[in-house]
Amino acid sequence: MSELKKKPSKLWYLLAVICLVFSLLIMISAGVVGYRGIVSFVSPDLQRVIIPGSETLSFKEPGRKTIFYEYTSQVKGRVFSSRNQSPEMTITVTDLQSQSIIPVVDPKGSTTYNLPSRSGYSIASFNVVNPNAKYNINVTYPDNVQNQSSVVLAIGKLPVLPFVLALLSIIFGGILGFGLAIAGTVIIIITIVRAKQASA
């Protein structure tokens, strides 16, 4: 009988606390890493232009570049908050080295992002063959549109790998952290119950 009523070791409480602390640290770390990955998904590789107007850009790598309508944005300290529906516009891309017009077509698939300071979605794309060239991006509104406010286009290629890793970090970090939290809670409950039984 004495063995049955023996109080559980205090090490069980310590183990429970360790599980809860690690669960909190893992979930916070996963959230921070995930958020940074998502931010990098839309920040470094996109060049932003204010339209209507004309801007000369260059690209480090060849390949298809996507044009995003960024209805929530910041450019050169200026904050933009436009309507979600992109305005009607004509986008012309010119390779300044060859003076050739680059076809602007629909994007491959639909990509949307929504962050505290930047929100947008893909509206068009074009192909860069020569990364050493400079490209003029000219955007105009229809002649019959009057007093249309300025908006922002973000142009480039989104790095998919950091975004995928960020999602995996959030998912698996959340699962592991939640599992440790449950384990710590269960250990505490069982230890308290056994302690009460031993004291009875």
Secondary structure, DSSP 8 states (H G I E B T S, - for coil): -TTTT----THHHHHHHHHHHHHHHHHHHHHHHHHHHHHHHHSTTEEEEEESEEEEEE-SS-EEEEEEEEEEEEETTEEEE--SS----EEEEEETTTTEEE--B--SS--EEE-SS-EEEEEEEEEES-TTSEEEEEEE--TT--S---EEEEEE---HHHHHHHHHHHHHHHHHHHHHHHHHHHHHHHHHHHHHHHH-
